[in-house]
């Protein structure tokens, strides 16, 4: 799963899976802050990503993320790095 579109879909699915309220349209330029997620939802989202990708993510790895596109890029990079390290 290295294609940006696939990763963006994974991110969207994960965000929807932990949502407790109706979310705005999940577009690549949507600001993460606009989701209003709390710390529990963030941890549930990280767990979702880890289960789906097999890669560990720390909350710190998401600190500089501003948009869904940024988040998808962080996930894509981590998955790519893990694949290279596994060789």
N, C-alpha and C positions, 0 to 999 in steps of 0.2 A: 504494500500500500504506500506508494511513494508519489502518486499523482496528486497534485494539489486539490483537484475537484473531489477525489475520493476522501481525502483527509478532511476537507471542509464539510463534506456530508457526515463523516464520523463525528466531527465536533458538533455539528447541529443536532445529530441524533442524541449525543451525550447531554447536551444542554436541555433538550426537550425531556429527556428521561428523568432529570432531577428537578424540573420546574414544578413549582407549587401554585403558580398563577399563570394566566395566559401571557405568552411572550409576544413581543412585537415580531414582525417578519424578520427572520434570521438571514440577513444579507451580509456579504463579506465586509462591508464598511460599517456595520452596526458596532457601536461602542459597547464594550463589555460592561462598563459601569451602568449602562442603561438597562441591564438585565436585573439589577437589584438583588443579586444572589448574596446569601449570607455565608458564613464560614462552613456551615454544615453542608450546604449545597455545593460549595466549592470542593470540599473533600469528597463528596459523593461523585462529583464530576471527574475528579482526578482518579478515583477508583475505577470508574467506568472506562476512562482512557487506558489505564493500566491493564484492565482485563481484556480490552479489545485489541491492544497493540502488543502486550507483553513487555512494555517498557515502563520503568518507574518514573514518575514525575513528582517533583516537590512543589509545594505551593510557591516557593521562591522562584522557580523556573517560569512562573506566570506573572511575576511582578511587573514586568515592563510591557506586557501585552495590553494593547488598547482596543483593537478591533477583532472581529471574528477572523479576518484574514491573517492578522498577526498571530492569533492563537493557532490557526491551522498551520502556519509556517513553523511555529515552535514544535508542534506535534510531528510534522513531516521531518524536520531536522533531527529530532530525537530518535525517530524510527529509523531514519537513514544511518545515523551514527551507530545505533545498536546493531544494525545489520552488518556494517563494516567491521565493528568490533568482534562480531561473532564468527567472522571468517578466519 
